Amino acid sequence: MSLAEEDCAPPEGLPALTAAEASALLAEVSDWTLADQALTRELLFPDFPEAIAFVDRLAEVVQAQDHHPDICISYRKVRLTYTTHKAGGLTRNDFIMATKTDRLQK
């Protein structure tokens, strides 16, 4: 089963990934970067309405998974950051959501 087909687990008691575990999962989300216990990606859209439309589609997915990114919108640029605050770092949930986010762009 691919990460995109998985559902997020409840964050309570979910352990943070080790650096090696996070690096291994990063290979499955090649357009994302690891920094400061977070998974980040910047997306560029043709214009502001398309950026907002993407965020609207993403909102439905993250709400259904109950795992929400930090979102920064700057005109046609959208910066997303996933981390699991309750775990104090990255968990498998963050990588699951990164793959689900990537599928929204296709």
C-alpha positions in Angstrom: 0.0 0.0 0.0 1.4 3.4 -0.9 1.5 6.3 1.5 -1.3 8.1 -0.4 -3.6 5.2 0.2 -3.0 5.1 4.0 -5.1 7.1 6.5 -3.5 9.2 9.2 -3.4 7.6 12.7 -4.6 9.6 15.7 -1.7 11.6 16.9 -2.0 10.8 20.6 0.9 8.6 21.5 2.3 8.6 18.0 6.1 8.6 18.2 8.2 11.0 16.2 10.3 9.5 13.5 14.0 9.2 13.8 16.2 11.1 11.3 16.9 7.9 9.5 13.2 7.0 9.3 12.3 10.4 8.0 15.1 10.4 5.4 13.9 7.0 4.1 10.3 8.3 3.7 11.5 11.4 2.0 12.3 9.3 -1.0 8.6 8.9 -1.5 7.9 12.6 -1.5 10.7 13.9 -3.7 9.3 17.5 -4.1 9.3 18.1 -0.3 12.2 19.1 2.0 13.0 18.3 5.6 14.0 21.1 7.9 13.5 21.8 11.6 11.4 18.7 12.3 9.0 19.6 9.5 8.2 18.6 5.9 7.9 21.6 3.6 6.9 22.3 0.0 6.3 25.4 -2.0 3.9 25.3 -4.9 3.5 27.9 -7.7 0.2 28.5 -9.5 -0.6 30.6 -12.6 -2.6 33.1 -10.5 -4.1 33.8 -7.1 -7.5 32.2 -7.9 -5.9 28.9 -8.8 -3.7 29.0 -5.6 -6.9 29.5 -3.5 -8.7 26.8 -5.4 -5.9 24.4 -4.6 -6.0 25.3 -0.9 -9.8 24.8 -0.9 -9.3 21.3 -2.3 -6.6 20.6 0.2 -8.8 21.8 3.1 -11.3 19.0 2.4 -8.6 16.3 2.4 -6.8 17.5 5.5 -10.0 17.9 7.4 -11.1 14.4 6.5 -7.7 13.1 7.7 -7.7 15.4 10.8 -4.0 16.3 10.0 -3.6 20.0 9.0 -0.6 21.8 7.5 0.6 25.3 8.2 -0.4 27.2 5.0 1.1 30.4 3.8 -0.4 32.0 0.6 1.5 34.8 -1.1 -0.4 35.7 -4.3 0.2 32.7 -6.5 2.6 30.9 -4.2 1.5 28.4 -1.5 3.9 27.1 1.1 2.9 24.1 3.1 4.5 22.7 6.2 3.5 19.4 7.9 4.7 18.4 11.3 3.0 16.5 14.2 3.0 18.9 17.1 1.8 16.4 19.6 4.7 14.1 18.7 7.2 17.0 18.8 8.4 16.3 15.2 7.6 14.3 12.1 5.5 11.2 12.0 4.3 8.9 9.3 1.1 11.1 9.1 3.1 14.0 7.7 4.4 11.9 4.9 1.0 10.4 4.2 -0.4 13.9 3.9 2.4 15.0 1.7 1.6 12.3 -0.8 -2.2 13.1 -0.6 -1.3 16.8 -1.2 0.8 15.8 -4.3 -2.1 13.9 -5.7 -4.3 17.0 -5.6 -2.0 18.7 -8.1 -2.3 15.9 -10.7 
